[in-house]
Amino acid sequence: MRVIMLMYDTLCRHMLSTYGCDWVRTPNFERLAERSVQFNNSYAGSLPCMPARRELHTGRLNFLHRSWGPMEPFDDSMPEILKKNGIWSHLISDHHHYWQDGGATYHTRYSSWEIIRGQEGDPYRGIIREPDIPECVVRKPGPFFRQDWVNRGFVKSEYDMPQYKTMKGGLEFIRQNLTEDNWFLHIETFDPHEPYFTLEHYKSLYPHEYHGKNFDWPPYMPVTESEEEVAHARYEFAALMSMCDHYLGELLNVMDEFDMWKDTMLIVNTDHGWLLGEHDWWGKCTAPFYNEVAQTPLYIWDPRCGCRGETREALVQTIDMAPTILGAFGLDIPEDMQGFDLAETIASDRSVREAGLFGIFGGQVNITDGRYVYMRAPNAEFDGNPYAGQNLYNYTLMPTHISSFFRLDELRTATLAEPFHFTKGVPVLKTSGEIKLTITPQGTKPDFIRYKNELFDLKEDPGQKHPIDDAETEERLIRQMVGLMQENEAPAEQYVRLGLQDYV
């Protein structure tokens, strides 16, 4: 058996033709759907980027225990398990968060790995002089924005694009190992994550009148831009989606050329989606996790069952990827993994769960059963900051944030907490989990976030525009939420901050 997982960052389900979008050009995703099983009820779990990738390794939720961070010493890592069992695992990626402090223990779990530099604000090229930055609708503060424009200056053709280099390297690995068995290839491109930087021949697929400022990097904030600017940003995103579609086609061509469908599993997935003005929001993380963010596209071809051109309605999540890949190689699934091997779901739409949790550390905790989505808000809010006063703690042995160590004031108050079952008898640091949000143009604390409890009926209101009042359904989902939190060994303070202590 060989397994290829092609993973995108921020691949929006609602912008794919196979999921009903009628204007974004994604013919190779249609071709993929004809050759695989498409999941219509796939959800994220721990968000955003690196928490989702920790789930890909460990097969368990982590957002109730810590914020963004590295793999932990006690984590079960799917690619490392493969490596230890004689199955080669290879990662090639341009996702620059892998090379930062808060992600630097992921790529080394693989047998081999390859870095592609230059996405977003990756500190790749050291140019001291100021880059040529056009006037932008949103000018993000600080060196990250500047570095992105430095990196763009080195793109002279498509061959300089990080996505091109990533896909080229993945296809080279396939060609070099065609005669070998028992390998796992993880190709991961940062696209179509913002900024929506691509080349003119992709943009030309979406002609439109626009004479405004550069706008391919919306903020994580409520929409304040004009209708023309919003439409332009969506076209910029669509152009990048079409670039992703093109290189998906290159992978499918190789699968066809060497008849790899007979013995190679193919998984095409993402970590989450993005709000492109829906619900009057841009982005992820700051806004509630509506389905545009939480409900993900997922396609799987499994040569063992041979099902293709079919859809599945079973509720699945990111935590199911690790068990599914281990199962494909006939390996045992570690007891701390909470996901499920989807082999029978791929073959016959067998249900694996009644409900699933998803969320971000410090935000709402959400649950869906496929019909309803219930968003449970923190019950403390001071000075407009929904994170204040929550008694929130990180539990970790790897105290790093996205691109820095934990601050000394966080570590001075740290205590040693009793082990969780999944830490395998190892005590962990319990540190302050206060979240400092600074993602606004001026770097100020946002006072516009007003999380609240909301219940949506996806059958009657798939766009989640009209919360409903249904006490019986809300009570049922609360009890399922508490049950799943207990299965995940959620810390006691999580129930308090959500006002659920009476259910424990």
Secondary structure, DSSP 8 states (H G I E B T S, - for coil): -EEEEEEESS--GGG-GGGT-SSS--HHHHHHHHTSEEESSEE--EESHHHHHHHHHHSS--TTT-SS----TT---HHHHHHHTT-EEEEEE--GGGGSGGGTTTGGGSSEEEE---STT---S---S------BSS---SHHHHHHHHHHTT--SGGGSHHHHHHHHHHHHHHHTTT--SEEEEEEE-TTSSS----HHHHTTS-----S-B-S---SSB--S-HHHHHHHHHHHHHHHHHHHHHHHHHHHHHHHTTGGGTEEEEEEES---EESGGGBEESSSS---HHHHB--EEEE-TTT---SEEE-S-EEGGGHHHHHHHHTT----TT--S---HHHHHH-----S-EEEEETTS-EEEE-SSEEEEE--S--BTTBTTTT---EEEESS-B-SSSB--HHHHHT-EEE---GGGTT--EEEEE-------STT-----------EEEETTT-TT--S----HHHHHHHHHHHHHHHHHTT--HHHHHHTT-GGG-
